Amino acid sequence: MSTETVELDGHIVDSLLLAKVLDLILEAEGDSPNRYKLSKQADVLMLFYLLSAEDLAALFERLGYRYDREMIPRNVAYYANRTAHGSTLSRVVHSWVLARSDRPRSWALLCEALESDIADIQGGTTAEGIHLGAMAGTVDLVQRAYTGLETRGDVLRLNPCLPEPLQQLHLHLSYRGQALELEVRRERVRLRSLPSGAPPIRLAARDREVELNAGQERQLEVERETTAGARAGVRSEVSCSDPDPRRRAHRRG
């Protein structure tokens, strides 16, 4: 990715960092980012964070609006280049919606969110207390966004999209009375149910659906997802980068 130096009334900023600090520059000059096409944090993108592509399609149809699946990547790309991440929660949301279309960038944002309190990336806010919402969001991102975990149509569904540095995941779940051990790799998922009196559940990995009884183990092969196919997957939709320092004046959301 190319970079250049930009000068803004005496402020010299690397163009790749411009979106992250432009709001601070404007505030320092007595201006406001609200007057420009600049967002402090994820707002519109929360729609793709909270709702799956299938949910959005159903919602748009019910409201009588035309739904175009390509609107998701278009909006993600638009706001990703105009968001300053003034809230630590913003990185969690952006990492989620980029989990399938841009895994390296998603992973980098997750790393920044993980370090937000430890490294005090906003320059002094850690002393006031950690951001539990952001920390919980990073766990949720790994558990659900990167595994594609969701429940829909009485089926526990998995649609894994692990970023390159994340070779595998091991999770413990509780679903409909069954205690489950989940192992996710790029090529397969394995789910083991501990013995119990719970009724069987339905499990799906991509397009393959099976039944899982208590005390049983299932392994399902999954194909690597292409970028085009990923955009149509669960939830709208990688080296850790050093977080940029933030000044104390930038409040956490």
Beta strands, then each sheet from edge to edge (+ up, - down):
strand 1: 5-8
strand 2: 11-14
strand 3: 150-152
strand 4: 155-158
strand 5: 168-175
strand 6: 178-185
strand 7: 188-193
strand 8: 201-205
strand 9: 208-212
strand 10: 217-221
sheet 1: 1+ 2-
sheet 2: 3+ 4- 8- 9+
sheet 3: 5+ 6- 7+ 10-
end
